Amino acid sequence: MENKKILIAGANGQLAKAFQEILKQRNIPFAAPKEEEFNITDLSVVEQVILEQKPDILINCAAYNAVDAAEDDAETAFAVNTKAVENLASVCKQTNCFFVHYSTDYVFDGTKQGFYTEEDPANPLSVYGKTKLESENLVEEKLSDYLIFRLSWVFGNGKQNFLYKLLSWSKENSILKISADEVSVPTYTEDIVNCTLLSLDKGLKGLYHLTNSGYASRYEYAKYFIHKMDLENIVLPAKMSDFPTKAKRPEFSAMSNHKLAKDLGIVIPEWEQGVEKFVLTTEM
């Protein structure tokens, strides 16, 4: 990473904020233009910003991740999650810039009996999942110098995550009913950033699953968080069907991080460790 400059797309999001904080701590040069100045859906803007900044690495943290809203607004979801990624990949190819892109566990349908690996076939159930899978395909078609990381249940410093919503619900309800039949891997932004930067240091390329270790249902995740926050709310198990949503979600979409951990030569922290650190360091 020495003498490498990083450009971040989607500067306002929780993952981008975690990147900015850690890059500052490590004195790694980066630029994170405001989203209104770096509109990635506009190819001419993408060309202008990348040519001005001359980055060695572009990290795309921008995403339309309103999963249910995407069912009614597929056009916007595809514009941000697919077409914009094609814009970024095209200009990266022109400028020999290494491209880092993030996808999702929602590319899977949740029917596998076990952890999903990078070799498993994708079959998204939602518009959101389809836009992210298509973005993966575009990157793989256009580039050879890239990293695609599939993430799941991302939480960090921001309002677009389950824990922030859970905290809001906890202030209004003494009893919280949370689905116990929806399972994946809660993943902390700080661990995503650390694994991404280490992957770049080690020269990794291709597709990886980047999650914390372990797995949990929404119910287990919520119960652990409420306990660590020293809150007195009662958390009860419920079914996904108790909370009808526009977008269909996979029941079990936990992904194995074994390939990434092996190639990095590290043990990726358990999701519980991420929650504990989040509780200690985040103002909510």
N, C-alpha and C positions, 0 to 999 in steps of 0.2 A: 504493500500500500504506500510505500515511500514514494514521494514525488508524483503521486497520482491525485488528480482532481476529480471530485465527485459532483454530479449534478442530480438533484432530487426533484422528481415530479410529484405533485400532490402534497405540497408543503404543509397544508393545514391539517392533515389527518393525523391520527394517533400514532401510526407507525413512522411517518415522516418526522414527527416531533421527537420521537425516541431516537431516530437517527441523528437529528440535529444536535441533541443533547450529548450523545456519546461521541460524535465526531468532534465536537468542541472540546470535550474532555481529553481526547487523544491528539488534539492539534492536527487533525487531518483536514486539508483544505476542501471546502465544499461550497456550493451555491444552492440555495433553495428559494427560487423566485416564488412570489405569491401566485396563487392559482389564477388570478385574473391577469397576471402578466405572462403566465406560461400555460396558455390554453391548449392542451395537448390534442384537442379535437380539430384544431386548425393546423394543417400541415405547414403553411407558410410561417406561422408563429413558432412551431417546433423547429423548423430550419433556422430561423433567425436566432432563437435562444441558444441552440446548440452550437451554431457557428460563432456566436458572441462569446459564449462561456468556454468553448473548447475543452469539454470534459474528457477524461480518460474512461470514466465509468458513469453510466446513467442508471439510476435506481428509480424504478417506477413504483411509487407508493400511492398513486392516484387510482381510485376505483369508485364505481357506482355499486355500493354494497347494500342498498335498501332492497332486500331480497323480495319482499312482498310487493313493494311499489313497482318493481321491475316487470311484474306480470301485466300491469296496466300501462307501463311506459317502456316498452321493449325498445323503442327507437332511441331513447336517451341512454338506456343501459348498453345497447350495442355501440352507440357513438363513443361512450367513455371507455367501456371495457374491451372493445374489440377494434373498432376503427382507429381510435386514438393510439392503441398499442401498435397497430400497423404503421401509423405515422412515425412513432418513436423508433420502431425497428428499422424502418426504411432509412431514416436519417442517420441512425447509428451505423448502418452498413456503409453509407456514403462517407462517413467521417472516421471509420475504424474505431468506433466507441464501443466498449463492452457494455452489454445490456443486462440488467437485472430486473426480472419481472415476477410478480406475485400472483398466484392463482389460489385455488380453494379446494377443500374436501368436498364441496358441493358438485364437483364434476362426477362424483360417484352416486349410484342409486341406493346404496345402503343394504344391498341384499347379500353381500359376501359374508360368509361365516368366519370372520377373523379380520385382522388388520389389513388395510389396503397397502399394497406396495406400488412402486413406480411402474411395475410391469402390468398391473391389472387394467383391464379395459375400462374406459370411462363411459358413463351413461347418465348424464345429468337429468334431473327431474324438473328443473325450473329454468325460467328464462335467464336468471342470473348465472346459474351453472353453465348454461349453454354459451353465454357470452364469454365466460372465463375459459372454457375449453377451446372455443374458437380462437381466443387470443393466444393460448399456448401453441396451437397449430400454426398460427401466423408467424410467431417468433421462430419456431423450429424450421419453418419453410425458408424464412428470409436470412437467418443468421447461423453462423457456426460459433461465434463468440458470445455466449449468453449463459445465464443461469435462470431457470424457472423454479421458484419455490412454491409448493402448495402448502398453504397455511390452514389452520382451523381454529375457530372460536377465539379470535384474537382479542386480547384485553390489554389496556395500557392507559396512559393519561389522556383521556378524552371522553366524550359523551356517547360515541357510537359503539358501545359494547354492552354485553349482557350484565356485567357487574354494576355499571353505572345505573342501568335501568332497574336492576334488583335493589339497589340502595334507595332509589326513588320509591319503589313499591313498598319497601320496608318501613318508610316513614308514614305511610297511609294505611298499612294493613298489618295487624299483629300476627296473622296467619298467612303464610305464603304457600300457594300450591304450584309446584313446578314439575314439569314432565320428567318422568323417570325412565321412559322408553326411547329417549333421544340421546344418543351416545356419540361422543367424539373426544377430542383432546383440547382442553383449554390451553392457549399458548400466549405467553407473555411477550410483549413487544421488545423488551430489553434482550431477551434470549434470541428473538428473531434477528435483531441488529447484530448481536455478538456472533451468531452463527454465520450470518451473511458476510460480515467483514472477514471472519476467519476463512470462509470459503474463497473469498477474493484473494486473500493472502496466499492460500495454498494452490490457487490456479484452477479450482474446480470449474467444470462446465457441464451443461445439460440440465436434466430435470431431477429435482429432489423433493422429498417430503420433509418440511421443516416444521416440526411440532415439539412441544415439550414431551417428556416421556410419560408413560401411563395412559389412562383414559378415564372418563367419568360420564355419568349421565348429567343432564342439566340439574336434576335434583341433588345429586351428590356434590356437584360444583357449587350450587347455591348454598347448600347446608354448610359446606366447608368455609365459604366466604363469610356467611353470617356469624359463624362461630369465631372466626379470626378477627372479625370486627367487634366482638364482644356485644353483639346485639341480642335482644331477648325474643326476637321473632321466632315463631314455630314454623318450620319448613316441612311440608307434607308432600309425599309423592303423588303425582297425577299422571294422566295419559296425554300424549300429543293431541289426540282426538278431542280432548276437553278444550283445546284452544285452537279452533279452526283458523287456518291462515290461507291466503290466496295462493302462495307458493307451496308446492309440495317439497318436503325436506327428507333427506335420507334418515332412516332410524339409527343406523350404525355406520358412521363414516370415519371412525378412528383410523389414522394412517400410521404406518410404521416409520420411525425415523432412523432405522438401523443403517440404511445405506449411507446417509449423511454422517451419522455419528462415526461409522467405520472409516469413511474417507477423510474425516477431519481428525480422527484419532482421539475423540473426546467422549465423555458421557454427558448427554444433554440433560439438564435438570428436569426433575419431575414437575408436573403442573402445580402440585401443591406448593413447591418451593417458589414458583412464580407468583402464586396468590399471596403467599406470606410476604414476599418482597414488595409486591404491589401495595399491600395494606400498610406496610411500614413507611413507604417512600412517596405515596401519592396523596395529594390533597383532594378530598372529595366533598 
